Amino acid sequence: MAMWKKVLFASAVTGLLAVAAIPVQTTPADASRSGCREAAKAQFPYNPRARRDFRRYCKSQWKAYKAAHRVK
């Protein structure tokens, strides 16, 4: 019986450590590196229309940046 208690305790501790290591919330700084869609989700988590507008703005800015910095 004591062995099962140790196994149960070890699995509980492992589970808690695994949950603590998983990032739960995406911050705008993290999302900005992964694209316009994720940045919009981080900026406006509960407003789909604002997310769409922000995503379009972000894409237009990205296209302008690419066109301005293209080296031929």
mmJSON file of the N, C-alpha and C atoms, coordinates in Angstrom:
{"data_MODEL":{"atom_site":{
"group_PDB":["ATOM","ATOM","ATOM","ATOM","ATOM","ATOM","ATOM","ATOM","ATOM","ATOM","ATOM","ATOM","ATOM","ATOM","ATOM","ATOM","ATOM","ATOM","ATOM","ATOM","ATOM","ATOM","ATOM","ATOM","ATOM","ATOM","ATOM","ATOM","ATOM","ATOM","ATOM","ATOM","ATOM","ATOM","ATOM","ATOM","ATOM","ATOM","ATOM","ATOM","ATOM","ATOM","ATOM","ATOM","ATOM","ATOM","ATOM","ATOM","ATOM","ATOM","ATOM","ATOM","ATOM","ATOM","ATOM","ATOM","ATOM","ATOM","ATOM","ATOM","ATOM","ATOM","ATOM","ATOM","ATOM","ATOM","ATOM","ATOM","ATOM","ATOM","ATOM","ATOM","ATOM","ATOM","ATOM","ATOM","ATOM","ATOM","ATOM","ATOM","ATOM","ATOM","ATOM","ATOM","ATOM","ATOM","ATOM","ATOM","ATOM","ATOM","ATOM","ATOM","ATOM","ATOM","ATOM","ATOM","ATOM","ATOM","ATOM","ATOM","ATOM","ATOM","ATOM","ATOM","ATOM","ATOM","ATOM","ATOM","ATOM","ATOM","ATOM","ATOM","ATOM","ATOM","ATOM","ATOM","ATOM","ATOM","ATOM","ATOM","ATOM","ATOM","ATOM","ATOM","ATOM","ATOM","ATOM","ATOM","ATOM","ATOM","ATOM","ATOM","ATOM","ATOM","ATOM","ATOM","ATOM","ATOM","ATOM","ATOM","ATOM","ATOM","ATOM","ATOM","ATOM","ATOM","ATOM","ATOM","ATOM","ATOM","ATOM","ATOM","ATOM","ATOM","ATOM","ATOM","ATOM","ATOM","ATOM","ATOM","ATOM","ATOM","ATOM","ATOM","ATOM","ATOM","ATOM","ATOM","ATOM","ATOM","ATOM","ATOM","ATOM","ATOM","ATOM","ATOM","ATOM","ATOM","ATOM","ATOM","ATOM","ATOM","ATOM","ATOM","ATOM","ATOM","ATOM","ATOM","ATOM","ATOM","ATOM","ATOM","ATOM","ATOM","ATOM","ATOM","ATOM","ATOM","ATOM","ATOM","ATOM","ATOM","ATOM","ATOM","ATOM","ATOM","ATOM","ATOM","ATOM","ATOM","ATOM","ATOM","ATOM","ATOM","ATOM","ATOM"],
"id":[1,2,3,4,5,6,7,8,9,10,11,12,13,14,15,16,17,18,19,20,21,22,23,24,25,26,27,28,29,30,31,32,33,34,35,36,37,38,39,40,41,42,43,44,45,46,47,48,49,50,51,52,53,54,55,56,57,58,59,60,61,62,63,64,65,66,67,68,69,70,71,72,73,74,75,76,77,78,79,80,81,82,83,84,85,86,87,88,89,90,91,92,93,94,95,96,97,98,99,100,101,102,103,104,105,106,107,108,109,110,111,112,113,114,115,116,117,118,119,120,121,122,123,124,125,126,127,128,129,130,131,132,133,134,135,136,137,138,139,140,141,142,143,144,145,146,147,148,149,150,151,152,153,154,155,156,157,158,159,160,161,162,163,164,165,166,167,168,169,170,171,172,173,174,175,176,177,178,179,180,181,182,183,184,185,186,187,188,189,190,191,192,193,194,195,196,197,198,199,200,201,202,203,204,205,206,207,208,209,210,211,212,213,214,215,216],
"type_symbol":["N","C","C","N","C","C","N","C","C","N","C","C","N","C","C","N","C","C","N","C","C","N","C","C","N","C","C","N","C","C","N","C","C","N","C","C","N","C","C","N","C","C","N","C","C","N","C","C","N","C","C","N","C","C","N","C","C","N","C","C","N","C","C","N","C","C","N","C","C","N","C","C","N","C","C","N","C","C","N","C","C","N","C","C","N","C","C","N","C","C","N","C","C","N","C","C","N","C","C","N","C","C","N","C","C","N","C","C","N","C","C","N","C","C","N","C","C","N","C","C","N","C","C","N","C","C","N","C","C","N","C","C","N","C","C","N","C","C","N","C","C","N","C","C","N","C","C","N","C","C","N","C","C","N","C","C","N","C","C","N","C","C","N","C","C","N","C","C","N","C","C","N","C","C","N","C","C","N","C","C","N","C","C","N","C","C","N","C","C","N","C","C","N","C","C","N","C","C","N","C","C","N","C","C","N","C","C","N","C","C","N","C","C","N","C","C"],
"label_atom_id":["N","CA","C","N","CA","C","N","CA","C","N","CA","C","N","CA","C","N","CA","C","N","CA","C","N","CA","C","N","CA","C","N","CA","C","N","CA","C","N","CA","C","N","CA","C","N","CA","C","N","CA","C","N","CA","C","N","CA","C","N","CA","C","N","CA","C","N","CA","C","N","CA","C","N","CA","C","N","CA","C","N","CA","C","N","CA","C","N","CA","C","N","CA","C","N","CA","C","N","CA","C","N","CA","C","N","CA","C","N","CA","C","N","CA","C","N","CA","C","N","CA","C","N","CA","C","N","CA","C","N","CA","C","N","CA","C","N","CA","C","N","CA","C","N","CA","C","N","CA","C","N","CA","C","N","CA","C","N","CA","C","N","CA","C","N","CA","C","N","CA","C","N","CA","C","N","CA","C","N","CA","C","N","CA","C","N","CA","C","N","CA","C","N","CA","C","N","CA","C","N","CA","C","N","CA","C","N","CA","C","N","CA","C","N","CA","C","N","CA","C","N","CA","C","N","CA","C","N","CA","C","N","CA","C","N","CA","C","N","CA","C","N","CA","C","N","CA","C","N","CA","C"],
"label_alt_id":[null,null,null,null,null,null,null,null,null,null,null,null,null,null,null,null,null,null,null,null,null,null,null,null,null,null,null,null,null,null,null,null,null,null,null,null,null,null,null,null,null,null,null,null,null,null,null,null,null,null,null,null,null,null,null,null,null,null,null,null,null,null,null,null,null,null,null,null,null,null,null,null,null,null,null,null,null,null,null,null,null,null,null,null,null,null,null,null,null,null,null,null,null,null,null,null,null,null,null,null,null,null,null,null,null,null,null,null,null,null,null,null,null,null,null,null,null,null,null,null,null,null,null,null,null,null,null,null,null,null,null,null,null,null,null,null,null,null,null,null,null,null,null,null,null,null,null,null,null,null,null,null,null,null,null,null,null,null,null,null,null,null,null,null,null,null,null,null,null,null,null,null,null,null,null,null,null,null,null,null,null,null,null,null,null,null,null,null,null,null,null,null,null,null,null,null,null,null,null,null,null,null,null,null,null,null,null,null,null,null,null,null,null,null,null,null],
"label_comp_id":["MET","MET","MET","ALA","ALA","ALA","MET","MET","MET","TRP","TRP","TRP","LYS","LYS","LYS","LYS","LYS","LYS","VAL","VAL","VAL","LEU","LEU","LEU","PHE","PHE","PHE","ALA","ALA","ALA","SER","SER","SER","ALA","ALA","ALA","VAL","VAL","VAL","THR","THR","THR","GLY","GLY","GLY","LEU","LEU","LEU","LEU","LEU","LEU","ALA","ALA","ALA","VAL","VAL","VAL","ALA","ALA","ALA","ALA","ALA","ALA","ILE","ILE","ILE","PRO","PRO","PRO","VAL","VAL","VAL","GLN","GLN","GLN","THR","THR","THR","THR","THR","THR","PRO","PRO","PRO","ALA","ALA","ALA","ASP","ASP","ASP","ALA","ALA","ALA","SER","SER","SER","ARG","ARG","ARG","SER","SER","SER","GLY","GLY","GLY","CYS","CYS","CYS","ARG","ARG","ARG","GLU","GLU","GLU","ALA","ALA","ALA","ALA","ALA","ALA","LYS","LYS","LYS","ALA","ALA","ALA","GLN","GLN","GLN","PHE","PHE","PHE","PRO","PRO","PRO","TYR","TYR","TYR","ASN","ASN","ASN","PRO","PRO","PRO","ARG","ARG","ARG","ALA","ALA","ALA","ARG","ARG","ARG","ARG","ARG","ARG","ASP","ASP","ASP","PHE","PHE","PHE","ARG","ARG","ARG","ARG","ARG","ARG","TYR","TYR","TYR","CYS","CYS","CYS","LYS","LYS","LYS","SER","SER","SER","GLN","GLN","GLN","TRP","TRP","TRP","LYS","LYS","LYS","ALA","ALA","ALA","TYR","TYR","TYR","LYS","LYS","LYS","ALA","ALA","ALA","ALA","ALA","ALA","HIS","HIS","HIS","ARG","ARG","ARG","VAL","VAL","VAL","LYS","LYS","LYS"],
"label_asym_id":["A","A","A","A","A","A","A","A","A","A","A","A","A","A","A","A","A","A","A","A","A","A","A","A","A","A","A","A","A","A","A","A","A","A","A","A","A","A","A","A","A","A","A","A","A","A","A","A","A","A","A","A","A","A","A","A","A","A","A","A","A","A","A","A","A","A","A","A","A","A","A","A","A","A","A","A","A","A","A","A","A","A","A","A","A","A","A","A","A","A","A","A","A","A","A","A","A","A","A","A","A","A","A","A","A","A","A","A","A","A","A","A","A","A","A","A","A","A","A","A","A","A","A","A","A","A","A","A","A","A","A","A","A","A","A","A","A","A","A","A","A","A","A","A","A","A","A","A","A","A","A","A","A","A","A","A","A","A","A","A","A","A","A","A","A","A","A","A","A","A","A","A","A","A","A","A","A","A","A","A","A","A","A","A","A","A","A","A","A","A","A","A","A","A","A","A","A","A","A","A","A","A","A","A","A","A","A","A","A","A","A","A","A","A","A","A"],
"label_entity_id":["1","1","1","1","1","1","1","1","1","1","1","1","1","1","1","1","1","1","1","1","1","1","1","1","1","1","1","1","1","1","1","1","1","1","1","1","1","1","1","1","1","1","1","1","1","1","1","1","1","1","1","1","1","1","1","1","1","1","1","1","1","1","1","1","1","1","1","1","1","1","1","1","1","1","1","1","1","1","1","1","1","1","1","1","1","1","1","1","1","1","1","1","1","1","1","1","1","1","1","1","1","1","1","1","1","1","1","1","1","1","1","1","1","1","1","1","1","1","1","1","1","1","1","1","1","1","1","1","1","1","1","1","1","1","1","1","1","1","1","1","1","1","1","1","1","1","1","1","1","1","1","1","1","1","1","1","1","1","1","1","1","1","1","1","1","1","1","1","1","1","1","1","1","1","1","1","1","1","1","1","1","1","1","1","1","1","1","1","1","1","1","1","1","1","1","1","1","1","1","1","1","1","1","1","1","1","1","1","1","1","1","1","1","1","1","1"],
"label_seq_id":[1,1,1,2,2,2,3,3,3,4,4,4,5,5,5,6,6,6,7,7,7,8,8,8,9,9,9,10,10,10,11,11,11,12,12,12,13,13,13,14,14,14,15,15,15,16,16,16,17,17,17,18,18,18,19,19,19,20,20,20,21,21,21,22,22,22,23,23,23,24,24,24,25,25,25,26,26,26,27,27,27,28,28,28,29,29,29,30,30,30,31,31,31,32,32,32,33,33,33,34,34,34,35,35,35,36,36,36,37,37,37,38,38,38,39,39,39,40,40,40,41,41,41,42,42,42,43,43,43,44,44,44,45,45,45,46,46,46,47,47,47,48,48,48,49,49,49,50,50,50,51,51,51,52,52,52,53,53,53,54,54,54,55,55,55,56,56,56,57,57,57,58,58,58,59,59,59,60,60,60,61,61,61,62,62,62,63,63,63,64,64,64,65,65,65,66,66,66,67,67,67,68,68,68,69,69,69,70,70,70,71,71,71,72,72,72],
"pdbx_PDB_ins_code":[null,null,null,null,null,null,null,null,null,null,null,null,null,null,null,null,null,null,null,null,null,null,null,null,null,null,null,null,null,null,null,null,null,null,null,null,null,null,null,null,null,null,null,null,null,null,null,null,null,null,null,null,null,null,null,null,null,null,null,null,null,null,null,null,null,null,null,null,null,null,null,null,null,null,null,null,null,null,null,null,null,null,null,null,null,null,null,null,null,null,null,null,null,null,null,null,null,null,null,null,null,null,null,null,null,null,null,null,null,null,null,null,null,null,null,null,null,null,null,null,null,null,null,null,null,null,null,null,null,null,null,null,null,null,null,null,null,null,null,null,null,null,null,null,null,null,null,null,null,null,null,null,null,null,null,null,null,null,null,null,null,null,null,null,null,null,null,null,null,null,null,null,null,null,null,null,null,null,null,null,null,null,null,null,null,null,null,null,null,null,null,null,null,null,null,null,null,null,null,null,null,null,null,null,null,null,null,null,null,null,null,null,null,null,null,null],
"Cartn_x":[0.816,0.0,0.864,1.987,2.853,3.453,3.696,4.266,3.28,2.004,0.987,0.862,1.021,0.98,2.143,3.314,4.472,4.278,3.725,3.486,2.456,1.399,0.362,0.917,1.697,2.305,3.266,4.082,5.032,4.31,3.225,2.49,1.783,1.295,0.651,1.664,2.838,3.879,4.311,4.463,4.836,3.771,2.511,1.411,1.403,1.623,1.663,2.828,3.969,5.11,4.866,4.203,3.911,2.925,1.92,0.94,1.599,2.518,3.198,4.107,4.584,5.509,4.797,3.496,2.751,2.323,2.667,2.21,0.707,-0.009,-1.46,-1.95,-1.38,-1.877,-0.823,-1.241,-0.341,-0.345,0.817,0.915,1.096,0.773,0.975,2.418,3.368,4.775,5.118,4.568,4.81,4.111,2.917,2.136,2.662,3.305,3.777,4.855,5.556,6.585,5.992,4.731,4.19,3.177,2.974,2.098,0.953,0.28,-0.789,-2.0,-2.324,-3.517,-3.368,-2.233,-2.008,-1.875,-1.269,-1.149,-2.53,-3.395,-4.757,-5.521,-5.323,-5.988,-5.53,-4.248,-3.731,-4.188,-4.271,-4.655,-6.147,-6.976,-8.427,-9.016,-8.898,-9.333,-10.842,-11.653,-13.103,-13.868,-13.18,-13.838,-13.436,-14.233,-13.843,-13.735,-14.586,-14.53,-13.242,-12.875,-11.625,-10.429,-10.529,-9.461,-9.279,-10.389,-10.318,-9.713,-10.156,-9.613,-8.118,-7.735,-6.32,-5.495,-6.029,-5.312,-5.098,-6.118,-5.982,-4.953,-4.998,-4.021,-2.611,-2.461,-1.155,-0.62,-1.48,-1.051,-0.626,-1.38,-1.012,0.325,0.563,1.838,2.986,2.733,3.759,4.104,3.083,3.33,4.11,3.775,4.505,5.955,6.169,7.519,8.335,7.717,8.421,8.784,7.855,8.119,9.213,9.24,10.226,11.627,11.719,13.017,13.509,12.869,13.283,14.57,15.558,16.846,16.948,17.227,17.335,18.739],
"Cartn_y":[-1.195,0.0,1.266,1.22,2.388,2.711,1.667,1.896,2.651,2.308,2.995,4.454,4.737,6.13,6.918,6.294,6.969,7.205,6.204,6.342,7.43,7.438,8.452,9.849,9.975,11.256,11.725,10.821,11.173,11.6,10.913,11.297,12.634,12.907,14.196,15.333,15.14,16.172,16.385,15.308,15.415,16.151,15.857,16.544,18.028,18.39,19.804,20.524,19.88,20.5,20.64,19.674,19.75,20.873,21.043,22.117,23.474,23.585,24.858,25.225,24.23,24.502,24.896,24.64,24.94,26.401,27.185,28.579,28.635,29.328,29.351,30.52,31.689,32.878,33.43,33.809,34.397,35.912,36.488,37.933,38.548,39.818,40.452,40.401,40.454,40.401,39.034,37.977,36.638,36.449,36.939,36.731,37.548,38.668,39.499,38.801,37.853,37.115,36.006,35.626,34.464,34.81,36.064,36.412,37.308,37.828,38.8,38.172,36.945,36.319,36.121,35.606,35.375,36.69,37.694,39.008,39.622,39.447,39.973,39.262,37.947,37.188,37.658,37.959,38.413,39.835,40.667,42.064,42.2,41.444,41.536,40.133,39.568,38.182,37.98,38.998,38.8,39.626,40.2,41.049,40.617,39.757,39.238,40.312,41.302,42.351,43.169,43.522,44.259,43.401,42.087,41.175,41.177,41.123,41.111,42.409,43.55,44.84,44.942,44.49,44.535,43.625,42.446,41.516,42.109,42.777,43.424,44.553,45.35,46.427,45.854,44.811,44.185,43.647,42.991,42.454,43.565,44.67,45.769,46.374,46.488,47.021,46.073,44.776,43.794,43.838,43.97,44.049,45.31,46.428,47.672,47.548,46.903,46.7,45.833,44.736,43.851,44.579,45.394,46.115,47.159,47.819,48.871,48.309,47.106,46.556,45.462,45.324,44.295,44.735,43.906,44.201,43.396,44.074,43.375,43.379],
"Cartn_z":[0.0,0.0,0.0,0.669,0.743,-0.621,-1.413,-2.739,-3.63,-3.549,-4.344,-3.944,-2.687,-2.222,-2.827,-2.883,-3.463,-4.964,-5.64,-7.074,-7.336,-6.57,-6.725,-6.439,-5.392,-5.048,-6.146,-6.66,-7.709,-8.988,-9.335,-10.539,-10.347,-9.148,-8.877,-8.983,-8.436,-8.503,-9.954,-10.706,-12.114,-12.904,-12.629,-13.308,-13.005,-11.757,-11.388,-12.069,-12.143,-12.807,-14.304,-14.902,-16.333,-16.623,-15.778,-15.966,-15.794,-14.876,-14.645,-15.815,-16.568,-17.667,-18.955,-19.067,-20.287,-20.265,-21.303,-21.335,-21.598,-20.744,-20.826,-21.676,-21.486,-22.155,-23.1,-24.29,-25.262,-25.092,-24.944,-24.814,-26.195,-26.368,-27.673,-28.148,-27.23,-27.635,-28.218,-27.653,-28.183,-29.518,-29.633,-30.845,-32.01,-31.743,-32.841,-33.654,-33.046,-33.775,-34.628,-34.396,-35.078,-36.149,-36.482,-37.576,-37.172,-38.205,-37.984,-37.302,-37.659,-37.091,-35.58,-35.166,-33.74,-32.977,-33.604,-32.966,-32.771,-33.762,-33.643,-32.537,-32.43,-31.363,-29.985,-29.871,-28.587,-28.274,-29.295,-29.094,-28.778,-29.496,-29.346,-29.146,-27.941,-27.749,-27.845,-27.58,-27.53,-28.56,-29.538,-30.522,-31.932,-32.566,-33.88,-34.967,-34.931,-35.956,-35.829,-34.604,-34.389,-34.774,-34.513,-34.912,-36.42,-37.148,-38.608,-39.126,-38.579,-39.008,-38.709,-37.514,-37.143,-38.042,-38.36,-39.224,-40.613,-41.143,-42.453,-42.408,-41.34,-41.172,-41.084,-40.309,-40.125,-41.448,-42.218,-43.508,-44.466,-44.475,-45.362,-44.952,-43.646,-43.177,-43.52,-43.411,-43.733,-45.22,-46.077,-47.515,-47.863,-47.215,-47.465,-46.999,-45.872,-45.352,-46.305,-46.774,-47.708,-48.998,-49.514,-50.755,-50.563,-49.417,-49.169,-48.914,-48.355,-47.983,-48.915,-50.033,-50.982,-51.669,-51.603,-52.223,-53.499,-54.596,-55.886,-56.387],
"occupancy":[1.0,1.0,1.0,1.0,1.0,1.0,1.0,1.0,1.0,1.0,1.0,1.0,1.0,1.0,1.0,1.0,1.0,1.0,1.0,1.0,1.0,1.0,1.0,1.0,1.0,1.0,1.0,1.0,1.0,1.0,1.0,1.0,1.0,1.0,1.0,1.0,1.0,1.0,1.0,1.0,1.0,1.0,1.0,1.0,1.0,1.0,1.0,1.0,1.0,1.0,1.0,1.0,1.0,1.0,1.0,1.0,1.0,1.0,1.0,1.0,1.0,1.0,1.0,1.0,1.0,1.0,1.0,1.0,1.0,1.0,1.0,1.0,1.0,1.0,1.0,1.0,1.0,1.0,1.0,1.0,1.0,1.0,1.0,1.0,1.0,1.0,1.0,1.0,1.0,1.0,1.0,1.0,1.0,1.0,1.0,1.0,1.0,1.0,1.0,1.0,1.0,1.0,1.0,1.0,1.0,1.0,1.0,1.0,1.0,1.0,1.0,1.0,1.0,1.0,1.0,1.0,1.0,1.0,1.0,1.0,1.0,1.0,1.0,1.0,1.0,1.0,1.0,1.0,1.0,1.0,1.0,1.0,1.0,1.0,1.0,1.0,1.0,1.0,1.0,1.0,1.0,1.0,1.0,1.0,1.0,1.0,1.0,1.0,1.0,1.0,1.0,1.0,1.0,1.0,1.0,1.0,1.0,1.0,1.0,1.0,1.0,1.0,1.0,1.0,1.0,1.0,1.0,1.0,1.0,1.0,1.0,1.0,1.0,1.0,1.0,1.0,1.0,1.0,1.0,1.0,1.0,1.0,1.0,1.0,1.0,1.0,1.0,1.0,1.0,1.0,1.0,1.0,1.0,1.0,1.0,1.0,1.0,1.0,1.0,1.0,1.0,1.0,1.0,1.0,1.0,1.0,1.0,1.0,1.0,1.0,1.0,1.0,1.0,1.0,1.0,1.0],
"B_iso_or_equiv":[0.0,0.0,0.0,0.0,0.0,0.0,0.0,0.0,0.0,0.0,0.0,0.0,0.0,0.0,0.0,0.0,0.0,0.0,0.0,0.0,0.0,0.0,0.0,0.0,0.0,0.0,0.0,0.0,0.0,0.0,0.0,0.0,0.0,0.0,0.0,0.0,0.0,0.0,0.0,0.0,0.0,0.0,0.0,0.0,0.0,0.0,0.0,0.0,0.0,0.0,0.0,0.0,0.0,0.0,0.0,0.0,0.0,0.0,0.0,0.0,0.0,0.0,0.0,0.0,0.0,0.0,0.0,0.0,0.0,0.0,0.0,0.0,0.0,0.0,0.0,0.0,0.0,0.0,0.0,0.0,0.0,0.0,0.0,0.0,0.0,0.0,0.0,0.0,0.0,0.0,0.0,0.0,0.0,0.0,0.0,0.0,0.0,0.0,0.0,0.0,0.0,0.0,0.0,0.0,0.0,0.0,0.0,0.0,0.0,0.0,0.0,0.0,0.0,0.0,0.0,0.0,0.0,0.0,0.0,0.0,0.0,0.0,0.0,0.0,0.0,0.0,0.0,0.0,0.0,0.0,0.0,0.0,0.0,0.0,0.0,0.0,0.0,0.0,0.0,0.0,0.0,0.0,0.0,0.0,0.0,0.0,0.0,0.0,0.0,0.0,0.0,0.0,0.0,0.0,0.0,0.0,0.0,0.0,0.0,0.0,0.0,0.0,0.0,0.0,0.0,0.0,0.0,0.0,0.0,0.0,0.0,0.0,0.0,0.0,0.0,0.0,0.0,0.0,0.0,0.0,0.0,0.0,0.0,0.0,0.0,0.0,0.0,0.0,0.0,0.0,0.0,0.0,0.0,0.0,0.0,0.0,0.0,0.0,0.0,0.0,0.0,0.0,0.0,0.0,0.0,0.0,0.0,0.0,0.0,0.0,0.0,0.0,0.0,0.0,0.0,0.0],
"pdbx_formal_charge":[null,null,null,null,null,null,null,null,null,null,null,null,null,null,null,null,null,null,null,null,null,null,null,null,null,null,null,null,null,null,null,null,null,null,null,null,null,null,null,null,null,null,null,null,null,null,null,null,null,null,null,null,null,null,null,null,null,null,null,null,null,null,null,null,null,null,null,null,null,null,null,null,null,null,null,null,null,null,null,null,null,null,null,null,null,null,null,null,null,null,null,null,null,null,null,null,null,null,null,null,null,null,null,null,null,null,null,null,null,null,null,null,null,null,null,null,null,null,null,null,null,null,null,null,null,null,null,null,null,null,null,null,null,null,null,null,null,null,null,null,null,null,null,null,null,null,null,null,null,null,null,null,null,null,null,null,null,null,null,null,null,null,null,null,null,null,null,null,null,null,null,null,null,null,null,null,null,null,null,null,null,null,null,null,null,null,null,null,null,null,null,null,null,null,null,null,null,null,null,null,null,null,null,null,null,null,null,null,null,null,null,null,null,null,null,null],
"auth_seq_id":[1,1,1,2,2,2,3,3,3,4,4,4,5,5,5,6,6,6,7,7,7,8,8,8,9,9,9,10,10,10,11,11,11,12,12,12,13,13,13,14,14,14,15,15,15,16,16,16,17,17,17,18,18,18,19,19,19,20,20,20,21,21,21,22,22,22,23,23,23,24,24,24,25,25,25,26,26,26,27,27,27,28,28,28,29,29,29,30,30,30,31,31,31,32,32,32,33,33,33,34,34,34,35,35,35,36,36,36,37,37,37,38,38,38,39,39,39,40,40,40,41,41,41,42,42,42,43,43,43,44,44,44,45,45,45,46,46,46,47,47,47,48,48,48,49,49,49,50,50,50,51,51,51,52,52,52,53,53,53,54,54,54,55,55,55,56,56,56,57,57,57,58,58,58,59,59,59,60,60,60,61,61,61,62,62,62,63,63,63,64,64,64,65,65,65,66,66,66,67,67,67,68,68,68,69,69,69,70,70,70,71,71,71,72,72,72],
"auth_comp_id":["MET","MET","MET","ALA","ALA","ALA","MET","MET","MET","TRP","TRP","TRP","LYS","LYS","LYS","LYS","LYS","LYS","VAL","VAL","VAL","LEU","LEU","LEU","PHE","PHE","PHE","ALA","ALA","ALA","SER","SER","SER","ALA","ALA","ALA","VAL","VAL","VAL","THR","THR","THR","GLY","GLY","GLY","LEU","LEU","LEU","LEU","LEU","LEU","ALA","ALA","ALA","VAL","VAL","VAL","ALA","ALA","ALA","ALA","ALA","ALA","ILE","ILE","ILE","PRO","PRO","PRO","VAL","VAL","VAL","GLN","GLN","GLN","THR","THR","THR","THR","THR","THR","PRO","PRO","PRO","ALA","ALA","ALA","ASP","ASP","ASP","ALA","ALA","ALA","SER","SER","SER","ARG","ARG","ARG","SER","SER","SER","GLY","GLY","GLY","CYS","CYS","CYS","ARG","ARG","ARG","GLU","GLU","GLU","ALA","ALA","ALA","ALA","ALA","ALA","LYS","LYS","LYS","ALA","ALA","ALA","GLN","GLN","GLN","PHE","PHE","PHE","PRO","PRO","PRO","TYR","TYR","TYR","ASN","ASN","ASN","PRO","PRO","PRO","ARG","ARG","ARG","ALA","ALA","ALA","ARG","ARG","ARG","ARG","ARG","ARG","ASP","ASP","ASP","PHE","PHE","PHE","ARG","ARG","ARG","ARG","ARG","ARG","TYR","TYR","TYR","CYS","CYS","CYS","LYS","LYS","LYS","SER","SER","SER","GLN","GLN","GLN","TRP","TRP","TRP","LYS","LYS","LYS","ALA","ALA","ALA","TYR","TYR","TYR","LYS","LYS","LYS","ALA","ALA","ALA","ALA","ALA","ALA","HIS","HIS","HIS","ARG","ARG","ARG","VAL","VAL","VAL","LYS","LYS","LYS"],
"auth_asym_id":["A","A","A","A","A","A","A","A","A","A","A","A","A","A","A","A","A","A","A","A","A","A","A","A","A","A","A","A","A","A","A","A","A","A","A","A","A","A","A","A","A","A","A","A","A","A","A","A","A","A","A","A","A","A","A","A","A","A","A","A","A","A","A","A","A","A","A","A","A","A","A","A","A","A","A","A","A","A","A","A","A","A","A","A","A","A","A","A","A","A","A","A","A","A","A","A","A","A","A","A","A","A","A","A","A","A","A","A","A","A","A","A","A","A","A","A","A","A","A","A","A","A","A","A","A","A","A","A","A","A","A","A","A","A","A","A","A","A","A","A","A","A","A","A","A","A","A","A","A","A","A","A","A","A","A","A","A","A","A","A","A","A","A","A","A","A","A","A","A","A","A","A","A","A","A","A","A","A","A","A","A","A","A","A","A","A","A","A","A","A","A","A","A","A","A","A","A","A","A","A","A","A","A","A","A","A","A","A","A","A","A","A","A","A","A","A"],
"auth_atom_id":["N","CA","C","N","CA","C","N","CA","C","N","CA","C","N","CA","C","N","CA","C","N","CA","C","N","CA","C","N","CA","C","N","CA","C","N","CA","C","N","CA","C","N","CA","C","N","CA","C","N","CA","C","N","CA","C","N","CA","C","N","CA","C","N","CA","C","N","CA","C","N","CA","C","N","CA","C","N","CA","C","N","CA","C","N","CA","C","N","CA","C","N","CA","C","N","CA","C","N","CA","C","N","CA","C","N","CA","C","N","CA","C","N","CA","C","N","CA","C","N","CA","C","N","CA","C","N","CA","C","N","CA","C","N","CA","C","N","CA","C","N","CA","C","N","CA","C","N","CA","C","N","CA","C","N","CA","C","N","CA","C","N","CA","C","N","CA","C","N","CA","C","N","CA","C","N","CA","C","N","CA","C","N","CA","C","N","CA","C","N","CA","C","N","CA","C","N","CA","C","N","CA","C","N","CA","C","N","CA","C","N","CA","C","N","CA","C","N","CA","C","N","CA","C","N","CA","C","N","CA","C","N","CA","C","N","CA","C","N","CA","C","N","CA","C","N","CA","C","N","CA","C"],
"pdbx_PDB_model_num":[1,1,1,1,1,1,1,1,1,1,1,1,1,1,1,1,1,1,1,1,1,1,1,1,1,1,1,1,1,1,1,1,1,1,1,1,1,1,1,1,1,1,1,1,1,1,1,1,1,1,1,1,1,1,1,1,1,1,1,1,1,1,1,1,1,1,1,1,1,1,1,1,1,1,1,1,1,1,1,1,1,1,1,1,1,1,1,1,1,1,1,1,1,1,1,1,1,1,1,1,1,1,1,1,1,1,1,1,1,1,1,1,1,1,1,1,1,1,1,1,1,1,1,1,1,1,1,1,1,1,1,1,1,1,1,1,1,1,1,1,1,1,1,1,1,1,1,1,1,1,1,1,1,1,1,1,1,1,1,1,1,1,1,1,1,1,1,1,1,1,1,1,1,1,1,1,1,1,1,1,1,1,1,1,1,1,1,1,1,1,1,1,1,1,1,1,1,1,1,1,1,1,1,1,1,1,1,1,1,1,1,1,1,1,1,1]
}}}
